[in-house]
């Protein structure tokens, strides 16, 4: 990827993380019944999952999305199966 594409990926992930955080806050305040937006896994996370490196994939999901440990585990398991 070139610098522009890298920056676009970073910005997209940042917007997704902010949208998820906003949705969570709105739900906690009882202001919205809408679910948090879906988060798309990055190519790096997909590669880690494909190689069976679930712990690293979970760590990277948390870093990229701001997800909780439980949510990151759910994301990784939904793509590869239970950690073990």
TADA-V490918 format. One record per residue. N is the residue number from 1. RES is the residue in three letters. SS is DSSP state (@ for helix, = for strand, . for the rest). Layout:
BEGIN
N;RES;SS  N;RES;SS
END
This chain:
BEGIN
1;UNK;.  2;UNK;.  3;UNK;@  4;UNK;@  5;UNK;@  6;UNK;@  7;UNK;@  8;UNK;@  9;UNK;@  10;UNK;@  11;UNK;@  12;UNK;@  13;UNK;@  14;UNK;@  15;UNK;@  16;UNK;@  17;UNK;@  18;UNK;@  19;UNK;@  20;UNK;@  21;UNK;@  22;UNK;@  23;UNK;@  24;UNK;@  25;UNK;@  26;UNK;@  27;UNK;@  28;UNK;@  29;UNK;.  30;UNK;.  31;UNK;.  32;UNK;.  33;UNK;.  34;UNK;.  35;UNK;.  36;UNK;.  37;UNK;.  38;UNK;.  39;UNK;.  40;UNK;.  41;UNK;.  42;UNK;.  43;UNK;@  44;UNK;@  45;UNK;@  46;UNK;@  47;UNK;@  48;UNK;@  49;UNK;@  50;UNK;@  51;UNK;.  52;UNK;.  53;UNK;.  54;UNK;@  55;UNK;@  56;UNK;@  57;UNK;@  58;UNK;@  59;UNK;@  60;UNK;@  61;UNK;@  62;UNK;@  63;UNK;@  64;UNK;@  65;UNK;@  66;UNK;.  67;UNK;.  68;UNK;.  69;UNK;@  70;UNK;@  71;UNK;@  72;UNK;@  73;UNK;@  74;UNK;@  75;UNK;@  76;UNK;@  77;UNK;@  78;UNK;@  79;UNK;@  80;UNK;@  81;UNK;.  82;UNK;.  83;UNK;.  84;UNK;.
END
